Amino acid sequence: ERLTSELEAYAVRLISPAAEDFVSHTLQAGEDGVAVTVPLLDPSRLYKQLEKTIGVVTALPQLSLEPEKNTTWSNLVSSLAPQLIQGVRESIRDIYRNATSFISQWQENFAFWMEAPVRFAALSADLSEWESELALIHEIKLSMASESTEFKSGPLLLKYGDLKQAIRSKCTYWLAELHASLSQRMAGDSEGLREELNEFLTKLPTPLPVEFPLVAVEHIQFFQEATSKLTSLSPRLTQLESCEALLSSQMFVFPPTWTPLSSARELFVGVEEAVEKKRGLVEDALPSLQATLVTKISQHTAKVQSLNADWMSDRPVSVDVNYVAALDILAAFRGRADRLQEDQEKIEVAVEVLSLETSVREGRSLLRTTSSEIESQSNVWKQLAETWLTINELRAIPWSIVNPTKVRNTLESLLKDLLDLPTTVHQFLPFTNCQQRIRNYLGCNSLVKDLREASIRPRHWQQLQLQLRASWKVESLLLGELWDTDPTQHQEVLRK
């Protein structure tokens, strides 16, 4: 009975200690976290007090309850009041568990305090991140709103008034900073959103031009893009509205320049309705657009076939074609091919947008082949550019200053340079023709040398002109004009 009475009294003192039984601790902000000014009592001290309480019994001398058995009261304590002793031990554990849990919560608040500047600096354009941070700070601030400044757990007294006021003040400061930054970001985002919505309204196409399906397709694509764009704008607007509601709930006062997002929502709904109305017009015009497009495809295919036919007959591969003329011809063909390619791409888009089952592969394949040949020929002529420039310079040399030796050396150098060109160029006729032209010039160089001899008199030139039926005059004769008479074909006349 005495043991039970003492244990019950001890349990009461643990739960409701007297003022003199409290051990006071103060929570303060330290460099590494929340510090406790006086370390918490070790639970073993309370356990020792428990042992002292039951020592009244355990310290009694040995008694022999039965002659054959020798024991002590300490061995019988657990059987005298097992539940009561276990309950007191659980109370001691709870006292320290509650105290350490309370300190841990303050440690978390303080850790947020320490990490806050880094966390805030890392906030991205995602407004949901800002919402989460504001909600967390507001929650911490609300937890500091109570008037209590101390926490009791058994005989442990934890005082945290100064720390509480410091964190509350810091939360107020953070909220003000984030409110201002978020409102500025929201102002920019909401203004950008309104501009995009107003742009949609200004770009809404006029009635579809059925006679020009390629233009109508652009209108249809606009509606498709508008639908996709509105789908992406909707969550942005919702997010902004959510942030606006959060700031209002946290008593933030928006600046006078702030435009409520209700106006943006009205604008958004108006754009949605306008786009939906125009989409209905598109669906009504679809059959007419498809019929017109079929005609356009037929006309385009005919133009591609005409381009191919002209290319096969007029491409610059003749031996006699002039370098400058060849470039002009290629430029003209390339221009036609580019325009047809633009039309081809528009038609293919139109076929897809208008869900037309007509095939455009024939025109695409023929145009691709012709364009590829034009591009290849252009590249060959570009590779031969320097060679032809040198040949034209030789042709422009006045006969009076022609040096056959220098001419031969230049022509031989040109032949060598031709062989150094990429092998892919060698398979094209312009290359072969240029190479043959140089060889022909080299073949008649010995005749050119003979005609440059001092023994050739004006009467000899007159006879030569008559025999060759040439219209040039020796006084203004150029080397190229002599080459054009194909001297190798008139060697006998020239020798005479």
Disulfide bonds with the S-S distance in Angstrom:
none
